[in-house]
């Protein structure tokens, strides 16, 4: 398999400075995109895609294998050998099969049969080989072996560019398919119109995980359209426009040997006119290579926020994970701020960039704290995006995408993201932000009516009992965040109320089993009970994995259980293995004892040893997780990558930092996995992380010095980090 390494002249790189002026891109080692492998995560449970995308980009232009299923949630699966085309929207690392909007596929007369004849609709699949496939940030290329066509993809933020190199053929074709769908996605209304000999416009409205998706587009092609056929479903339409549930068009032409055709396609959730404005603003010309170079430079600037020293494999893992952190959240508004809102109406984001694709149950834990360090201006956009969602629906988002609330997963985890940003000094309308947090917590949505009534979510309520233990613990954490927010704003009555709600986790604690158990309305615990079993009462987890979900009050959890018992249970978490007959669900991956690194509720647990005076166990376990659960192979993630959360855990842990409580601005320390790192902070300062070792182990911490002064505790505050300086780990 090829890995494409693009080298840019030093004069060009010098022209495009990093966000931090202290960084000189002309120095050797700053071309960091060469360490990113977008194929990592495309095999196994990672569910990532390898295609072209800009940091935070609206367009995710990537190949689709054309087959449905869990392994193909992102449209592409490493073990497949077919490509059905290239669509413009994809989710990174999720467990939800949606998007895949607006498929384009080049083909020609060499296609003699459908590779998958058992499917209902004919589709010109092409075979391909990984040996003739390339990817770097912002660029993807593959040889379509069934046709001899070379396909190349790149993007701006809102425009996808295709470059197809055709062999000589009298019946070369380009398929534009709005009826194409995978997994949960289903078109509801599509429209195509030939506007002139270089332009096709249209829209694709669809439903799926997000119930009301709208993608308008304008497509421009570099060669004149002389012969085009439109379809409604599989029926030809004798017109140059068509509207139906499923539509498509075939552009037919005679190609010369090595003839290149460029297609550029701009998206807009607002309108076709919005898509046109996006194209005019971002991609008025036809220079594919210039756009490709611009994308590479943008990624190099983004990755250049952190420089690390280590082995080649360490750099590949680190920068590929850092790359995945910046694929989402994604832009949702046009260049003029117009977008389709969660209320189904059109709105305008003024003074900020409206963003979507918030996998908050996952990303509030590590990804969002990482953004406060590397991209605080984007965090401000995210908070304002949350508040616009609140204006449109009366609630903060839970899992929003494509101008919709999907109501996937649990908790109201916009709250910790907002509270964390507030205490870190990121600009926001604090009074409105608190209003939104309180209104969401006081609503009757998502089992909150019973939660407020009983102090926990009852397990015997048929409509609300699903995931009842997990909901209670997640809500209590969010309530703890609202309490400290209220106190900071001098809202004393709100502080007292939410502080009391933050203790609701205690209502499910069972002294006999020493676990959090599902409880009925009458106060009795559900029987039978086995903490290692995966039941409906725990969200994608079991009682072992959710026992530690009290990030806002770990001292209280230790006190409730007793320190000796807490230590014993924490040890058992990593040593109590499943037995041969145990049934593990699909999301229980990356197992170390009962610890499941492939799913998010476990992510902070290894760091809890720091809070019981046994930090060496944190250091050993974090290192074990890094070295056993991440790799440079296509199956280099042990679970769904989940919109940056799995990656952010690696990035933060590799640097020796971790936010056990993601909303209190404190990072717990462990021994860095990389030899050295420099964070080029957006405020113009640098924060260096260095290691010195007495021996070859390089795992256990002997002492830590901040700016030359030995630290008494294995924690550092966000403000200390943002002030710049040097954190030196003395290892033994």
N, C-alpha and C positions, 0 to 999 in steps of 0.2 A: 504494500500500500504506500502510495506517495504521501508525503507531508509537504505542503507548499510552504516554502520559506521565502518571503518577499523582503528584499533588501532595498532600502531607499537611500538615495544619495544624501551625504551629510549636509550638503547645502540646502536641500529641500527640508530635511528634518530641522535644521537650525531655524528656518523661517517660521515654523509652527511650534511655538514654545508651549510648554506644559501650562496647566492651570496655575502652578506655582512657579514663580519666576526664578526660584533657586535651582530649578532643574534644567540642566543643559542636555538637550536631546542628542547633541553631537558626540557625547561621551560614549565610549564603547560600553555595551551592555544595556543601553537604554532602548533598543529596539525590542521591546518586551513581547510584542505580538508573536514573535517566532517561538515563544514558549507555550503558546496557547494551542491546544488541540481540540477543536470543536466536536470531534468524534467521541471524546470521552463522555460517557453517559448515554450513548446511543444504543448500547447493548445492556443486557441485564435489566434491573428495575429502574435505571436512571431516568428514562423517558425524556431525554433532551433531544434537540434537533441540531443538525450541523450547518444550517444554511446561513445566509447573509442577514445581518441586522446591525444597526447602530446602537451605541449605548442608549438605553431607555427608548428605543425606536418604536414607532407605530407599526412599521412594516417588519415582518419576520418572514423573509422570502427563502423558502427551504423546499427540498425535494420531498415528495410523498411517495411511499412505496405502493399506495393504493389499496392496501389490505387493512381490515379493521382488527381491533383487538386491544387488550390491555397493554401488550408490549409496543403497540404502535400508536399510543396516545398522542405523541408529538408528531405523528405522520410518517416517521422514519424509524426503521429498526435495523440495526447493524447486520443481522443474520439474513435479511432479505436480499434478493438479487434483481428486483424489478423497480422501475420508477414509472409512476402514472402521470407525473407532471410536477409542476412547481407552483405551490400556492403561497399566498401572501400573508397569512396570519397563522401563528402557531403558539402554543403554550409550552413553556419550558419546565420540564420535570414534574408535571402534575399527575394526578390520577384521574383527570377528567378529560374525556375525548370531545373537544369542541374546536371551533374555528375552521381552519383549512379553506379560507375564503379565496375565491377567484383563481382557479387553476389554469395554467398555461402549459401546453405540451407541444413541442415540435415533433413532426414525424414526416414520413415520405412513403414512396411506393414500395420500399423494402419490407414494410409490415405486411405479412401474409396471413397472420392468424392472431387471434386473441389469446394471450398467454394464460388467461384465467376464464375459459369458456363457460364455467359453471355460474358466473355472475350474471345478473339480470341484464345489465347494460354493457354493450361493447365498449371497450376502452383500449386505446393504443399504448399498451404498456411497452416499455423498453427494458431490455436486460442491461445490467451494468456490472462492473467489477470495481472493488475497492482499489485495485492497482491503477485504475484510471479515474481516480476521484481525488479531489483536493479541497482543502478548506483552511482558511485562516479567518480571523475576525473581520467581518465585513465583506467576505468573498467566498464563493463556493463554485466549483467546476466539476463536471463529470462528462465522460464520453458515453453517449447513448449507443450501445453496441448494436441494437436492433436496426438502427437507421444510419449510423455513421455520422451523426450530428454531435458536435461538441456544444454543451450548454454551460454558460457562465452566468453567475448572479452576483449583483452587488446592490447597495441601497444608499439612499439618504435617509433622513428620519421618517419621511412620509411617502417616499417614492421608491419603488422597486425597479431595478434595471436588469434586463435579460439581454445577453448577447449569444446568439446561436450561429455557429459556423456550419453551413450545410455542404454536403457533397453535391455533385452534379446530379440533378434529378428533375424530370418533367412534372412530377406531382409532389413537390414539397408542400407541406401544410403546417399551419400553426393553429392549434385548437385552443379556443377560449371557452372554458366550461364553467358556467355558474350553477349547474345542477350537481356537480361533483360534491360528494359528501362522504364523511367517515364517522364511525362511532356514534356519538350522541347528536351530531350535527344534522340538521334537516332544513333545506331551503323552503321558504314559505311563499316568496314572490321574487322573481328575478326579471331583469329588463336589460336589453341590449339594443343599441342604435348605432348605425354607421353614420357618423357626423360629417366626415369628409374622407378623402382617400388616404389619409394618414391617421385618422382618429376614430376610435370607438368609445362610447360612453355607456354607462349603465349603473345598475345597482344589484346587490344581492341582499335580500332580507331573509333572515333565518332564525330558527329556534333550536334550542338544545339545552345545554347546561345553563347558559344565559338565554332567557326566554325571548328577548326582543333585540336581535342584533341587526344592525343596518350598516352595510358597507357600500358607499357610492364610489365610483371610480371613473377615471379617464385614462384611456390607453392610447398611446401614440407609437406608431411603428415607422421605422426608418425608410422602408421601401413603400411605394404606393400600393394600395389595395385595389387590385383589378378584378379579382374573382373571390367572392365571399358568399358562403352559404349559411343561413340562420336556421336554427332548429328550436321548436317548442317540444320539449321531451325528445323523442326520437324522430319526430315528423319535421320534414323540411318546410320552411315558411318562405313563400314567394314575396319577400319584402326585405327592406333594409333596416327593419327594427322588429323586435318581438318581445312580448311580455307573457310570462307563464310561470308556473311553479319552478320548472327547470328549463333553462335555456342554454344554448351554446352557439358558437359560430366557428366555422372553419375558413381560414384564409388560405387560398390555394395559389401557388405560383410555380414557375420553373426556375430552379436555382442553378447557378454556375458552380464550378468546383471552388470550394473554400469561400463561398459567398457568405458574408456576415450580415445578419439582420439584428437590429437592436430594437427592443421594446422597452418602453418606460411606462409604468403604471402607478398613478397616484391614488391614494385612498382618502376618504373622508366619511366620518359617521354622520355628518351634517347634510351634505348635498353633492351633486355632481359639480356644481359651480365651486364648491369648497375644494373638491379634489383638483379642479383646474388651477385654483389659486395656489394650492400646495405645490403643484408641478411647476408653475411659473416661478414660484419663489425659490424652490430647492433644486430644480433640475430643468432649466430652460433649454439646455444644449444636449448634444448627443455624444459627449465624450465619456464613454464607458470607463476608460482607464483613469481618467481624472477623478471620477466619482469613486472608483475603487481605491485610489490612492488617498482620497480625502477620508474615506471610511477607515482605512488603516491608520492614518494619522490620528483620527479621533480616538480610536481604540488605544493607540500608543500613549496618548495623553491621559486617558482614563486609567490605564494600567500603571502608568508612570507615577501615580500618586503613592505607590508603595514599591520600593526597591528592596529586593532580598538577595542575600548571598547564601549559596548552598550548592548541592550537587545539581546536575542537569535534570535528573528526575524530580528532585524537590522543586525546582523552578517550574517544570512543566505542570506538576500538580498544583502548586500555589497559584500560578497565573491563569491556568484553566479554571480553577475555582473562582478566582477573583473576576475573571471574565463572566462567568455565569451569574455572579452577584449583580451585574449591571444590565442584564437582559430584561428584568422587570424591577419595579413597575414600568409600564409603557405609556408613551404619549397617547392621549385620546383626542385632544383638540387640534383643529386646523391652525395654520399659521396666523389666522386672524382671531383665534380663540374660540371659534364656534365648535359646538359638539352636541351630540345627542345625549341627553341626561337620563338618569335612572327613573325619572317620572315619565319618560317617553316624549318629552318636549325638547325643543332646541334651546341651548343656552350659550352664553359667551363667557369665557374665562378672561378676565381683564387683569393684567398685572401679574399673572402667574401662568404656569403651564399645567393644564388639567391632565391628570394621570389616572390610569386604571390598572387592572390586573394586580389586585391586592390579595395575596394569599396569606391573610393575616394570622390565622391560627398557626401557621408555620413561621412566617418571617418576623413576627414581633419579637421573637426570642433572641435572634442574633443579627439577622440581616439589617433590620432597621437601626439598631445601635451602631452597626458598622457604617451605615449611611451618614449618621450624625458626625462621624469622624472624617469621612472622605468626601461627602457630598451634602453638606448642610443646606446649601441653596435648594437642592432637590427635595430635602426633607420639608422645607418650607412649602414647596409646591405640593407635596403629598398631603400635608396637613390642610392646606387650603382646598385640595381635592376632596378630602374627607368632609370638610365643612360644606362644600357645594353639594355633596351627596346628602348631607343632613338637610340642607335647604330644600332639596328636591323630594325627599322621602320622609323627613321627620326623624330619621335614625342615622347613626353613623354606619359606614359599610362594615360588613362581616367578611365577605369574599366577593368583591366587585370586579366586573370585567365587561368590556364592550358596552358601557353605559347601562349596566344591569346590576342588580343585586342577585346573586345566585343562592344566597342563604346556605352555602356549603360550610360544613364544619361548625364549630361552636365558639362561644365567648363573644364579647364585643371588644376585640383586640385593637381597634383603632385607638382605644383609650390609652393603653400603655405607650403607644407610639406618640400620641399627642403629649402625654405627661412627660415622657422622656425628653421630647423636643423642647418643651417649655422650660424645664429645669436646666437644660443645656444652652439656654439663651437664644434658641432659634426663633426668629420673628413670627408672631402669630397674633391674632385677635384673641387674647386669653379669655376674656369674658364670654365671647361667643363659643370658644372651644369648650369651656367648662359647661356652658348651657347645653351643648350638644352631647357631652359625656353624660351629664345628669339625665337629660331627656331619654337617652338611649337606655340607661340603667333603670330608669323608672317606668319604662314601657312594659307592655304585656307580651312583647314578642319573645319567641324562642324559649318558652317555658318560664319566663320571668315572673309571670303572675303567681304561680305556685312557689317559685323561689322566694319571692317577697313575703308570701303568706306563711310558709313553713320554715324558712331559713335554710332550705335545701330543696332540690328538685326531687319530688317523690318518685320512687321507682314503680309504683303501681298505677300511675296515670298513663293510660294507653296512648294518649296523644303526646305527652311530654316525657314519659319515663325513659325513652331511648337515650342512652348515654348519660343517665341521670347523675352518676357520681362525677364524671368528667365535667359536665356542665356546672355542677355546684362548685367544684374546685376552680374552674376557669373564671366563673363569675366572681367568686370571692377575691381572686387575684386582681381582676379589673376594678372591683370595688375598692380594694386597698389603694390602687393608683388614684382613683377619684378622691379618696380621703385626703391623701397628701396634697393633691392639686387644690382641693377646697381649703385646706389649712393655709397654703401659700397665698391664696387669694383672700384670706381672712373671712371665709365663709364658714363660720364656726359651727352653726347648726348642721350644715351639710357635712362638715368634717366629722362630727360626732355620729351622724347617721351612717355614713359610709364606712367609718372605722368599725362600727358594730357589724355591718354587713361583711366586712373583710374577714371577720372571724367565723363566718358560716362554715368554713371547711371543718371546723371542730365538730359540727353536728353529725357528720358521717363517720367520725372516728369510733372504732369498736375496740375497746380495751382488751377484750378476750382474744381477738385475732390479731390485734395491733395493725389493722389495715383500715382504709376508708372503704365502707361497704354501702351497697344500695339500701335505702331505707324507705319504708312505706309511709303513707300518710298518718297511720296510727303510731308511728315511732318505732315499730319493730323492724329489725333487719331482715332482708330477704334471705331465705334458706333454700337449698344448701349453698355453701360458699366455699370456693377454692380460689385463692389469690392468683394462681398462675393461669387460670382459665380465661379465655377471651369471651366475654359475654356482652350482651346488649347494653350493659350499664356503664361500660367504659369505651370511650371513643378511640377506636383503632388501637387499643391497648388492653392491659389487664391491671389488676390491683397493685401488683408490684411496680409497674411503670408509673402509675398515677399517684403512688404514695408520696412522692417527693414534690408534688406539684403545689407547693406553698412558697413560691419564690419570694413573696413579700414578707414572710415571717418564718424563715428557717430556724431562728432561735426559739420561737414558740413551738415549732414542730419537735425540735430536740427536747425541749422541756416537757412536752406532753408525753413523749415516748420514754424519756430518760436517756441520758447520754450513752450509757453502756449499751442499752438495747438499740439505740440509734446506730451506733458504730457497728454492732453485730448485724443489723439489718442491711446497712449499707454494704458491708463486706459480702453478705449473702446475695445482694442484688447482682453482683458480678461473678458469683461462683455457683449459684443454684441453677444448674443446667436443666433443660427440659429432658424428659425421658423419651424413649424411643416411640412410645405410643401416643405422645401428645400431638394434638393437631394445632399447627401454627397457621394463622391466616396470612394472606398474601402480603400484608404490610408489616409483618414481623420479620424484619431482615436486619442484618448486621448484629446478630445476637452475640452477647458476651454474658453468659448466665441469663438473667432475666432482662438485662439491659438490651434495648433494641435501638441501635444507632440509626437504623433506617427509618425511624419515625420520631417525630419531634419531641414528644413529652419527656423523653430520656435525655435530651441534649445537655442539660445543666448538671446532671447527677454526678458525674465524675469530679466535678469541682466542689462538691459538698464536703469532701474530706478536709478542705482548707478551713472549714468552719468548726471542725472538731479537733483541731490540733494535730492532724495527721496529713500534712500537705504532701509528703513524699508519695502517698498513695494516689493523690490527684495527679502528680507528675508522671508516675508510672502508667496510670490508666489512660490518661490523655494521650500519651505517647503510643500506647498499645492500640488505641482506637484509630489514631492517625495512620499508623503503619499497617493496620489490618483491614481498614474499611475504605481506604482511598488508594487509587493507583493510576498509572498512565495508560491503562488498557481501555478499550471501548466500554467495558463493564466496570469502570473505575469508581462508580458510586454503589454503595451497598443498598440503597433505597431510592425512592423518588427524589430527584434533586430539589423539587418543591420551590421553584421560583426564587432560588438564591439561598435558601436557608441551610441546606446541607453544605453548600459552598462557603457560606459565611462562617459556619462553625469551624471549618478547616482553616480559613484565613485568619480568624481571630485566635484560634488555638495555636496555629503555627507561629504566631507572633508572641504567644505567651499571655494573652489577654482573653478574658471571657466575662460577659455580663450575666451573672447568675440571676439577678433581678434586672430585667431589661429596662426598667424605668427609673432606676435610682442613681444613674451616673457613676456607678462603681464597677471597676473591672477587676476580677480576681486573677491572680497571676499563677502561671505554671511555667515550667522551663520551655523556652522557645524551641520549636522544631527546626527552624532555619538558623543558620549560623549568625546572621546579622540582618537587620532590616532598618530602613529609613522611611518613615511616613512623611511625605511632603504635604503638609497641612494646607488647606485652602486659605488660611489666614496668613500665609507666607512664611510660617515657621516650619522647622523640621523637628521631628521626634525620632530619635535613634534608639534602636533596641540591639544590644550587643551581648555576647556571651564570652566568658572565659572559663576554661575547664582545667581542673587539676589532673583529670584522668581521661580515659577514653569513653567513659559512660555517657556523659553529657546529658543526663536526665535529671538527677537530683540537684536541688538548689541548696547551696551553702549559705549564700547571702545575696541580697539585691540592693543595688545602690541607685538612687535617683539623683542625678546631677552631683555625683560624688558623695552623697550622704546615704549611709546605710538605712534602709527602711525597717521599721519595726513590724509591719504587717504586710501580708502578701496581697495587698490591694492597692490600686491606684485610681484616682478620680479622673473623670473626664476632663475637668478643668486643668489638672496637672498635665495630662497628655497634650491638651490643646495649647498649653503654654510653651510647648517645645522643650527640648533638652535631651538627656540621655538616660536610658534605663539599662543598667548593666547587671546581668545575671552572672554570679559566680557559681559555677557548677562543680560538682564533685563526683 
